[in-house]
Amino acid sequence: MPSPVTRIAELIRKSDGFLVAAHVNPDGDAMGSTVALGHIFTALGKRFCLYNPSGMPHQFDWLPLPGPVHTSLTGTEANWIFVLDCGAPGRVGPELQAIMGSRPVVNIDHHLGNPDFGQHNWVDETYPAVAAMIAELADTLELPLTGPLAEALYLGIATDTGFFTYDNTTPDILELAARLIRLGLQPGPLNAKIRNQWTVNRFRLWGKSFSTSEMHFGGLVALAVVTREMMERTDTDASDTEEIVNFLRRLRGTRAAALLREEPDGSFKFSLRSTGADNMQKVATLFDGGGHRNAAGGTIVADLQTAKNRLVQALGEGLGLV
């Protein structure tokens, strides 16, 4: 029986008219994978469009695109929908989710608990980044991992491995990075593009968030908050909150870090991080969330204090502290 990547490559060769999407509020892997697949379709002469209701995050606006990133499906056409880096169909946003039943879906993902919501599913949590899966797809299609395609792939694998510092950094992902460099990618300038994109307003938002930091269970759990008021006062948005939770994890002795970010509807999106065996994905599933062992998230519909209390209690239970 052909492997998932072989089947998807054959589907691409025989088909045309693709919509490429990822989860809302895309991170580096979601956007890198989306753009990389667009470059693959360009190289093959295929018709396609890129879509994300959140648009292109400003910190990635240096990334060479094969076409515009649409924020609405109006005027777009597709025979196939490719959904990348999305652990559940609801994370693509309501507009796309509403039409996913009318067209075949190719689901390429690495999250634990993905329900295989596509007609074609390639879900494998052993990959550190979906961008690594897209690189394998490009290899299967006999396309060189060079130029803008390589830059998009590197964005995905570098950010989802914490620039090769997280526990998901495998020999294979390091070898893929080395291969990209051998083929001409320059990591110094590219890392600067990825990392040196902050605004003064983002610094101010982070300062306000860090000032809310709380330590629980004797410093084993760290938690901080970003409210809508903070974002409004600093003229920032959800994309500016990326990485706050990873910095909380740097506190000495902390086993788990959590960020609660207020959404426009008053609910709180949470992000969880840990190191080693502490499983954040199991904690996230208590709130119908998901993710990976050391990086997970979800949403709590409650006021801030209730959301804090519920999340801290769940983390305490998940870490065996209560």
C-alpha positions in Angstrom: 0.0 0.0 0.0 1.5 3.4 -1.0 2.5 5.7 1.9 0.4 8.8 2.6 3.1 11.1 1.0 3.1 9.0 -2.1 -0.7 9.0 -2.4 -0.8 12.8 -1.9 2.0 13.4 -4.5 0.1 11.3 -7.0 -3.1 13.2 -6.3 -1.3 16.5 -6.9 0.2 15.3 -10.2 -3.3 14.2 -11.5 -5.3 17.2 -10.1 -5.6 20.9 -10.3 -7.3 23.8 -8.5 -6.1 23.8 -4.9 -6.9 25.9 -1.8 -4.1 25.9 0.8 -5.0 26.8 4.4 -3.8 26.4 7.9 -5.0 27.3 11.4 -6.1 30.8 12.2 -3.5 33.1 13.9 -0.8 31.2 12.0 2.6 30.7 13.5 5.8 30.1 11.6 5.1 26.5 10.8 1.6 27.1 9.6 2.6 30.0 7.4 5.8 28.5 6.3 4.1 25.2 5.3 1.3 27.1 3.5 3.7 29.2 1.5 6.0 26.3 0.8 3.1 24.2 -0.7 2.2 27.2 -2.8 5.8 27.3 -4.2 5.4 23.6 -5.0 2.2 24.2 -6.9 3.8 27.0 -8.8 6.8 24.8 -9.8 4.3 22.2 -11.1 2.2 24.8 -13.0 -0.9 24.1 -10.9 -3.7 26.5 -10.2 -4.0 27.4 -6.5 -4.8 30.0 -3.9 -3.5 30.6 -0.4 -6.0 31.3 2.4 -5.9 32.3 6.1 -8.7 34.4 7.7 -6.0 36.0 9.9 -3.9 37.0 6.9 -0.1 37.2 6.8 1.3 38.0 10.2 3.4 41.2 9.9 6.5 39.4 11.3 6.5 37.2 8.3 5.9 39.8 5.6 9.5 39.4 4.4 8.7 35.9 3.2 8.6 35.6 -0.7 5.1 34.5 -1.6 4.0 32.5 -4.7 0.7 34.5 -4.5 -1.4 36.6 -2.2 -2.7 35.2 1.1 -6.5 35.7 0.9 -8.5 36.5 4.0 -11.8 35.7 2.4 -13.0 32.9 0.2 -15.0 35.3 -2.0 -13.7 35.0 -5.6 -11.6 31.9 -4.9 -12.3 28.5 -6.5 -10.9 25.1 -5.6 -11.4 21.5 -6.4 -9.3 20.4 -3.5 -8.7 21.8 0.0 -5.3 21.3 1.6 -5.4 21.9 5.4 -2.0 22.1 7.0 -0.8 22.1 10.7 -4.4 22.0 12.0 -5.3 19.6 14.8 -9.0 20.0 14.3 -11.3 21.3 11.5 -12.7 24.1 13.6 -9.3 25.8 13.7 -9.4 26.8 10.0 -12.1 29.4 10.8 -15.9 29.3 10.2 -15.8 30.4 6.5 -13.6 27.6 5.3 -15.1 25.0 7.7 -18.5 25.7 6.3 -17.4 24.5 2.8 -15.1 21.6 3.8 -18.0 19.1 3.4 -18.5 20.1 -0.2 -14.9 19.4 -1.5 -12.3 16.7 -0.7 -9.9 17.7 2.0 -6.2 16.7 2.3 -5.2 16.9 5.9 -1.5 17.2 6.6 -0.7 17.5 10.3 1.6 16.5 13.2 -0.7 17.2 16.2 -1.6 14.6 18.7 -5.3 13.9 18.7 -6.0 15.0 15.1 -9.3 13.2 14.2 -8.3 12.5 10.5 -11.0 14.9 9.3 -9.9 14.8 5.6 -10.7 12.4 2.8 -6.9 12.0 2.6 -5.0 12.2 5.9 -1.3 12.3 6.5 -1.1 12.8 10.3 2.2 11.9 12.0 3.2 13.4 15.3 6.7 12.2 14.9 7.5 15.1 12.6 8.7 18.1 14.5 7.0 20.5 12.0 4.6 20.2 9.1 7.2 22.0 7.1 9.3 18.9 7.3 6.4 16.9 5.8 6.1 19.4 3.0 9.8 19.0 2.4 9.3 15.3 2.0 6.4 15.9 -0.3 8.6 18.1 -2.5 11.2 15.4 -2.5 8.6 12.9 -3.6 7.6 15.2 -6.4 11.3 15.6 -7.4 11.5 19.3 -6.7 14.7 20.9 -5.5 14.6 22.4 -2.0 16.1 25.7 -3.0 15.2 29.4 -3.2 11.9 30.7 -1.8 10.7 27.1 -1.2 13.7 26.5 1.1 13.2 29.7 3.0 9.5 28.8 3.7 10.5 25.3 4.8 13.2 26.7 7.1 10.8 29.2 8.7 8.5 26.2 9.6 11.2 23.9 11.0 13.2 26.5 12.8 10.2 28.1 14.6 8.5 24.8 15.6 11.7 23.4 17.1 12.6 26.7 18.9 15.6 27.1 16.5 16.6 23.5 17.2 16.4 23.8 21.0 13.1 22.0 21.9 12.8 18.3 22.7 11.3 17.7 19.3 14.7 18.4 17.6 15.5 15.1 15.9 18.5 14.0 13.9 16.3 14.0 10.8 15.2 17.7 11.3 18.8 18.7 11.8 19.8 16.8 8.7 17.0 18.6 6.7 18.3 22.0 7.9 21.9 21.0 6.9 20.6 19.9 3.5 18.9 23.2 3.0 22.1 25.0 3.8 24.2 22.8 1.5 21.7 23.7 -1.3 22.3 27.4 -0.8 20.1 28.7 2.1 21.9 31.2 4.3 20.8 30.7 7.9 22.4 33.9 9.3 20.4 36.5 7.3 17.3 34.3 7.4 17.4 33.9 11.1 17.7 37.6 11.4 14.6 38.1 9.2 12.6 35.6 11.4 13.7 36.9 14.8 14.3 40.6 14.4 10.8 41.7 13.5 9.6 43.2 16.8 8.0 46.6 17.2 8.2 48.9 20.2 4.6 48.2 20.8 5.2 44.5 21.1 7.9 45.2 23.7 5.4 47.3 25.6 2.8 44.5 25.4 5.2 42.0 26.7 6.1 44.2 29.6 2.5 44.5 30.6 2.0 40.8 30.3 5.1 39.9 32.3 3.9 42.2 35.0 0.9 39.9 35.5 3.1 36.8 36.0 2.1 34.5 38.8 3.9 31.5 40.3 2.0 28.5 41.5 2.9 25.2 43.3 6.1 26.6 44.7 7.3 28.0 41.4 6.7 24.9 39.3 3.9 26.5 37.3 4.2 30.1 35.8 1.1 31.9 34.4 0.7 35.3 32.7 -2.2 37.1 31.0 -2.8 39.3 28.0 -6.1 41.1 28.0 -7.9 42.9 25.2 -7.2 46.2 27.0 -3.5 45.6 27.0 -3.5 45.0 23.2 -5.7 48.0 22.6 -3.5 50.3 24.7 -0.3 49.1 22.9 -1.9 48.9 19.5 -1.0 45.2 19.1 -2.8 42.0 18.2 -2.8 38.3 18.9 0.3 37.7 16.7 2.3 39.9 19.1 1.7 37.5 21.9 3.6 34.6 20.2 6.5 33.4 22.3 5.5 35.0 25.6 4.7 31.6 27.0 8.1 30.3 25.9 9.8 33.0 27.9 7.8 32.2 31.0 9.2 28.7 30.7 12.7 30.1 31.2 12.0 30.8 34.8 14.3 28.7 37.0 12.5 25.6 38.3 9.4 26.0 36.2 8.0 22.7 34.9 5.0 24.3 33.0 4.2 27.7 31.7 0.8 29.1 30.7 -0.5 32.2 28.9 -4.1 33.3 28.9 -5.0 35.7 26.1 -8.4 37.3 26.0 -10.3 36.9 22.8 -12.7 39.4 21.2 -15.7 37.4 22.5 -14.4 37.5 26.1 -13.2 33.9 26.2 -9.6 33.1 27.0 -7.2 31.3 24.6 -4.5 29.5 26.6 -1.1 28.3 25.5 0.9 25.8 27.5 4.6 24.8 27.4 6.6 22.3 29.2 9.9 20.4 29.0 10.6 16.7 29.1 7.8 14.2 30.1 5.3 16.7 31.4 2.3 16.3 29.0 0.5 19.5 28.1 -1.6 17.9 25.5 -3.5 15.9 28.1 -4.1 19.1 30.1 -5.4 20.9 27.0 -7.8 18.1 26.1 -9.6 18.8 29.4 -10.8 22.0 27.7 -11.4 20.4 24.3 -8.0 21.7 23.2 -5.0 19.8 21.9 -1.5 20.0 20.5 1.8 18.3 21.4 3.3 16.9 24.6 5.3 20.0 25.3 3.2 22.6 23.5 -0.6 22.7 23.5 -3.5 25.1 23.7 -7.2 25.6 23.8 -10.0 28.0 24.9 -11.7 28.5 28.2 -15.1 30.3 28.2 -15.2 32.1 31.5 -14.2 35.3 33.2 -10.5 35.8 33.9 -10.3 34.7 37.5 -12.3 31.6 36.8 -10.2 30.8 33.7 -7.0 31.2 35.9 -8.4 29.0 38.6 -9.5 26.2 36.3 -6.2 26.2 34.3 -4.0 26.2 37.4 -6.0 23.4 38.9 -5.7 21.3 35.7 -2.0 22.0 35.5 -1.5 20.9 39.1 -3.4 17.7 38.5 -1.6 17.1 35.2 1.8 17.5 36.9 0.8 15.4 39.8 1.0 18.3 42.2 -2.5 18.1 43.7 
